[in-house]
Each structure stands twice: as structure tokens, then as C-alpha cells.
Amino acid sequence: MQVCGCPNQATILGPKITAIDMNEVVIMQTEELEEGQRKSQYLTTSDLEWQQQRRQRGVRKLEYEVR
């Protein structure tokens, strides 16, 4: 079951689609991509390397003066 969350309250349950106003419903066909394909589609290898390096960096804690 999928619900769009819009004011029209469109709901998809298998082959059945319901909504308050069916004239506002637009059905689009998309291809499901595997997890590896999703990441490779949007990020280059240099982007992935940069993200890995960023995750490994430590975070400094800053101390602020309390007034």
C-alpha cells in the first residue's frame, strides 16, 4: 500500500487506485533500480571517495563562553 500524502489522498493498493478526485491523479511508470545502480547513477567515483573521507573525519567540539 502506498499513500501520496497529498490533500487528494491518493492511495495505491496493488492494481487498485483510489483518490478523492481521480482527475488530479497522474500515473507514471518508473523503473526500479538496484541499490548499487542508484548510487552510481547520481554520484561519480570521486564523489563517493570524498564522502568516505568526510565520514572518517573527526568533529571538533567548540567551547563557547557562557555569559
N, C-alpha and C positions, 0 to 999 in steps of 0.2 A: 504494500500500500504506500503510495506517495501522495503527499499533500503539498500544494504550492505555497500556502501561507498568504495568499493574496485576498483582498476583500471578496473576490468572486468564489472563493472556497473550492477551487478545482481539486478533484481527487481522482487518482488512478488506482484501480484495483484490478490487476490482470488486464483483460481486454475491455473492461468497463470504465468509462469516464463519466464523472458527474460534476456539475457546477451549477451555480445559481443562474448564470446566463451563458449558455453554450456558444452564443455568437462571439463572445470575448475569448474563447479558448482557442489557442493556436497549438497544433501538434507538430512537433519537429522530430525528425529521426536523426539520432546521433549514433556514432559508433562507440562501443565500449573499448577502451584501451587498457592494456595491462599496466600494472604499476610501473614497470621499467620503461615502457613506452611513453607514459605521461611525463615522467621526469626528463627523459631525453628529448621530448618534443619541445619543451619550453626552455630548458637550460643547456648551455653548452658545457663541455668538459671543464673549461676554465672557470665557469660559474660554479660548478659543483665543487671544484677544488677550493675555490675561495670560500664557499660556505663551510666546508670541512675545516679549513684553517680558522675561520671565525668562531666556530663552535669550540675549538680547542683553546682559544684564548681565555685567560683568566679575567675576572672582573675585579677592578679596584674599588674598594669602599672609600668613599669620601666622607671625611668628618667635617661637619658644619658647626659653627659656633652657635651655641644656644643662648638666646638673649632673655 
